[in-house]
Amino acid sequence: MDDAFWRFLGLAMKAGKITSGSDSLEQGIRSGKVLLAILSEDAGPNTRDKIGRLCAHYQVPLLVRGDRGLIGHWTGKKERVAIGVTDQGFARRLAELAAESSIDKDT
């Protein structure tokens, strides 16, 4: 199931519905353009706190998944710690796929 999440993330990137990098993500959250934030599991504590607080304040769902290399691979970049999804359909489906893969891990 986790493969479906990453493949769909790649599709969102190809469709131009992803903003990448901490600064772009922060700006997108503040402007209301980012509908789902994704942080790598190896993001630094300052980045996690900053993005976490922004997401909470602006009520943007936050997923913490994969490492910076994996996110970079699926977005066609070298490495990425933080990305944002700017399309409602992609954001909703990625959240669903993340929830499904979490359920699979628990069972």
C-alpha positions as CSV (number, residue, x, y, z in Angstrom):
1,M,0.0,0.0,0.0
2,D,2.8,2.4,0.7
3,D,4.0,2.1,-2.9
4,A,0.6,3.5,-4.0
5,F,1.2,6.6,-1.8
6,W,4.6,7.3,-3.4
7,R,3.5,6.6,-6.9
8,F,0.5,9.0,-6.4
9,L,2.9,11.6,-5.0
10,G,5.0,11.3,-8.2
11,L,1.9,11.7,-10.2
12,A,1.0,14.9,-8.3
13,M,4.5,16.2,-8.9
14,K,4.2,15.6,-12.7
15,A,0.8,17.3,-12.6
16,G,2.4,20.4,-11.1
17,K,0.5,20.2,-7.9
18,I,3.5,20.0,-5.5
19,T,5.5,22.8,-3.9
20,S,8.8,21.7,-2.5
21,G,11.2,23.0,0.0
22,S,10.7,24.4,3.5
23,D,10.4,28.0,2.4
24,S,8.0,27.3,-0.4
25,L,5.9,25.1,1.9
26,E,5.8,27.8,4.6
27,Q,4.7,30.4,2.1
28,G,2.1,28.1,0.6
29,I,0.6,27.3,4.0
30,R,0.4,31.0,4.9
31,S,-1.2,31.9,1.6
32,G,-3.7,29.0,1.8
33,K,-2.5,27.3,-1.4
34,V,-1.1,24.2,0.4
35,L,-3.8,21.8,1.4
36,L,-1.6,19.0,2.7
37,A,1.9,19.2,4.1
38,I,4.4,16.3,4.0
39,L,7.6,16.2,6.1
40,S,10.3,13.6,5.9
41,E,10.8,11.5,9.0
42,D,14.4,12.8,9.2
43,A,13.5,16.5,9.2
44,G,15.3,18.4,11.9
45,P,13.5,19.3,15.1
46,N,13.4,23.0,14.2
47,T,11.8,22.3,10.8
48,R,9.3,19.9,12.4
49,D,8.3,22.4,15.1
50,K,8.0,25.3,12.6
51,I,6.0,23.4,10.0
52,G,3.9,21.7,12.7
53,R,3.0,25.0,14.3
54,L,2.1,26.5,11.0
55,C,0.0,23.5,10.0
56,A,-1.9,23.6,13.3
57,H,-2.5,27.3,13.1
58,Y,-3.7,27.3,9.5
59,Q,-5.5,23.9,9.9
60,V,-3.4,22.2,7.2
61,P,-3.1,18.4,7.6
62,L,0.5,17.2,8.1
63,L,1.9,13.8,7.2
64,V,5.3,12.7,8.3
65,R,6.5,10.0,5.9
66,G,9.7,8.5,4.4
67,D,13.1,10.1,4.5
68,R,14.4,13.0,2.5
69,G,15.9,10.7,-0.2
70,L,12.7,8.9,-0.7
71,I,10.6,12.1,-1.0
72,G,13.3,13.5,-3.3
73,H,13.2,10.4,-5.5
74,W,9.4,10.5,-6.0
75,T,9.4,14.2,-6.7
76,G,12.3,14.1,-9.1
77,K,14.6,16.1,-6.9
78,K,17.8,15.2,-5.2
79,E,16.5,15.4,-1.6
80,R,13.4,17.0,-0.1
81,V,12.5,17.4,3.6
82,A,9.2,19.3,3.1
83,I,6.6,19.4,0.3
84,G,3.1,20.7,0.0
85,V,0.2,19.5,-2.1
86,T,-1.8,22.3,-3.7
87,D,-4.7,20.4,-5.3
88,Q,-7.7,19.2,-3.2
89,G,-8.1,15.9,-5.1
90,F,-4.4,15.0,-4.8
91,A,-4.3,16.0,-1.1
92,R,-7.4,14.0,-0.3
93,R,-6.2,10.9,-2.1
94,L,-2.7,11.1,-0.6
95,A,-4.2,11.4,2.9
96,E,-6.4,8.3,2.2
97,L,-3.4,6.3,0.9
98,A,-1.4,7.3,4.0
99,A,-4.2,6.2,6.3
100,E,-4.6,2.9,4.5
101,S,-0.9,2.1,4.7
102,S,-1.0,3.0,8.5
103,I,-3.8,0.5,9.0
104,D,-1.9,-2.2,7.1
105,K,1.1,-1.6,9.4
106,D,-1.0,-2.0,12.5
107,T,-2.5,-5.3,11.5
